[in-house]
C-alpha cells in the first residue's frame, strides 16, 4: 500500500528497521493532516511509525516525528556526541535519564498541557515510555546516523528479547517516585 500519496515529498524508507518515511525535499512542512495520516498508518499497520524531516541518514540535523504505541520498548541507550530534544505533539510519555549504573537521575512526565519539551545532553543513558495508548513526539538531534556505535545500549537493561523482563523493568520505572 502506498502512503502519503497526496504528499509527494514524503516517501517510504524501505531500508529502515522500523516503518519509516522521509522527506525528500530540502524545505518541508508537516501539517495536522500529515499527522492524521501518520495515525492512520500506525493503526492500519499495527506498529510504530516515524517521519524523518531530513533527507537521508547523512543529514547534519535529524528531525523526526515519531508515533509509538503503549507497550513500545526502546532499550535505554546513550549517544557519545549527540544531545537530544523531545517535543510532545499528542499523548503522554515518561522520559527517564540514568547514570552509568542504571540509577534513575531524572524523570520527565510529558503531556501537551504540562512538560511538552525536554532536552538532555550527550552521554546520558535515556529512554522514553509511552503512557497513553499512543504518543507522538518530535525528536531532534545532530546527524549523521552511524549504524555501528551511534547508540550505546545500557548493559544493565533488558535487551528486549525477554518480554517478561521488559515488562517488569518498565513497570518498576513507571511506579518509581524520585526523591529529587
ABEGO torsion letter per residue (X at the ends): XBBGAABAABBBBAABABBBBBBABABBBBBAAAAAAAAAAAAAAGBBBBBBABABAABABBBBBBBBBBGBBBBBBBBAABBBBBBBABEBBBBBBBBAAGBBABBBBBBAABBABBBBBBGBBBBBBBABABBBBBBBBBOBBBABGABBBBAABBAGABAAAAAAAAAAAAABBBBX
